[in-house]
Amino acid sequence: MKRSLKSALASLRIGIAAERAYLFDFVVGVFFIPLAYFLIEVAFWTGLIQTSANGALAGFTTADYLSYFLWLLLRIGGLNWRFERDMIADVNSGAVNAFLLRPSSFFEYNLMRLLGQKMLTVLVMTPVVVGIAWGFNLPFHLERLPAALLMGFLYLILTFSLHFAVACGAFFYDNVYSLNITKNMLLWFLTGETMPLDLLPAPIARVVIALPFSAGVYLPAAYLSGRIGTAEFLPGFVSLAVGGLLFALLARWLWMAGLKNYSGTGA
Amino acid sequence: MKNAMRSLRKTLQLQWWFFRLSAIADLQMPFNIGLQFVNDILWYSVQIALFETIYSHANALGGWTVAEMRVFLGMLFTVDSMWMVLFARNFEVFSSRIVQRDLDLLLLKPVSSQQLMTAQKMQVGFFLNFIFSLTWLLASLALLPGGFPSHAWLLLLVVPAGLSMFYSTALLFGTIGLLVTRVQQLQELHMVIYRMSQRPDMFFGPKLRYFILFVIPVGMIASVPTRVMVNAEEGWPLAALLATSIAFVWLTHRLWEWSVRRYTQIG
């Protein structure tokens, strides 16, 4: 147990160290890219609402939308294309062999590395989020931040299992990058990163919000901005638990089957 | 003049061979082609869902009804699908090729290093997406309140101009790879800025509009070409589009040449 914890912490530190290795890349990746994502959404939704007839969209004002998109600054539910490509490449190229000999597993090593990267971003960007909300007087419930962050990190573990399952596909097929893009396209929409999910027509919105992917952006962002209350927010943890279990089982099954297939070919 | 024609013929001939080689390679993996098609259709669907949902809450935004917005989406999809066929794959691996010093080898060859770096690998599978996008664009033009526009032939000018803007902005960010040690995050920054091209320019404030139309002119990729098609009475969009695209292609080409010279001198 102690050994496992030690190796997990070591992977976490590797994730943080890798992120900080190149200062220019670090500043752009942790600060400017999340800020750019946020500012683009701000510019778009502000312009959109200003050009609409009544200064609101679906009953929500510009400030409501800005507060919602503040969550994007933390990048917890955001996609991480480069990380996923690296993981697939490790399986494709045979670099995974090295992990089979190590005391920590491929899953644990990559998960902790991802958590390390994301924790660093959250650490840097949380004061920025709070500062923007305070400076621009946006509707923002600071007391809800710990619960929202908890949901964000649980979602990260869930979505990592899904990334891992796709990467395991590389044991069976030469090229699973396209499958990864398919998955990410769906996540991009289903998390609520493109727009608040409650804007969708009511029956579709109900289904999409009930899925665990809404915990990536919509639920924490809407909860923090006051768009939804605790009663709508808490069921997100249930769908996360169910989805997390399913994806973890899927990832484990694909890993075991893939490894068997991989060893069978003499690798 | 004669030399220029000879050089152009050589470039086109080489490009034809790249196309043939890429087609042979891509057709080895028909499943991958199918997935690429599905992925882009998913991306189109997300964009369509976003704007159809927004227009279900408002009749007109920035002077455009849903009919004009569909033309904008058609323009965006058409330019994007051409980008995917001709250049996308090369820019995905642009920074890693520089890091792996592939460019050193390319500089020894008697053809343009810019062509080899940016147009060597094509993705012919995306031709299916081009057909889909063009069909969407033509259908949405036919559904405009005034019917199919008589100046539809201008598509032959505005689509290549939009594509050249896409190419030159990507080249601008890629070229910085020759000047900075690690540029992966900068390429992600280009994708972030590219997101602004996925929204009509009039949704942005005056300063940001100026920025995306004339500084990093991603607004010229789809938004201005759409204005040419739907707001025929406006004279400036076509002139601005053509002038900016020619100027930007020339400028980024010169920047590439200068960066390559500097790279060669530093060794």
Interface residues (C-beta under 8 A of the other chain):
Chain A: Y22 F24 D25 V28 G29 F32 I33 A36 Y37 I40 A43 F44 T46 G47 L48 T51 S52 A53 L57 A58 R82 Y173 D174 N175 S178 L179 I181 T182 M185 L186 W188 F189 T194 M195 L199 L200 P201
Chain B: M29 F31 N32 L35 Q36 V38 N39 L42 W43 S45 V46 A49 L50 T53 I54 S56 H57 A58 N59 A60 L61 G62 G63 V180 T181 R182 Q184 Q185 L186 E188 L189 V192 I193 R195 M196 R199 M202 F203 F204 G205 L208
